[in-house]
Amino acid sequence: MYLSSEGLKKIKEELERRKGLRAEISQKIQEAKSLGDISENAEYQEAITAQSFNEGRILEIEEIMRQAEVMDEVPGHKHEKVEVGTQIKTESKFGSQQFTIVGFSEANPVNGFISDESPLGKAFLGHKKGEEVEVETPKGRVRYKILEIL
């Protein structure tokens, strides 16, 4: 799994924030228990659910960090082909678009950050400026021309 330095920083911040929530959630559980019968106590059930979600996310983040390979951008390095960490400018029947190829944990397609594991990301990997790729999308088959590798 690939992460940028910025992505690793963000995920570490989320981990610390979630670890900090443990005490707050634990306090809510204790307060809800003090109200009596927990079988019909909505506050207790809500706090237990929040605790479960938070602990699950902590485990998920820790696993991401164990598997992460940080892809640092080397200043002045020119990419000859599309790889994780590169930005590309493309042209398709939908017009010009700019994408950044990232690991799946940093993917945010709405903002142009596409996973190297997505069909679109996989299609671009290894290709050079001027080459065309064809991808099956929800809107049908789309041909993209790589205009620039930034």
Secondary structure, 3 states (H helix, E strand, C coil): CEECHHHHHHHHHHHHHHHHHHHHHHHHHHHHHCCCCHHHCHHHHHHHHHHHHHHHHHHHHHHHHHHCEECCCCCCCCCCECCCCCEEEEEECCEEEEEEEECHHHCEHHHCEEECCCHHHHHHCCCECCCEEEEEECCEEEEEEEEEEC
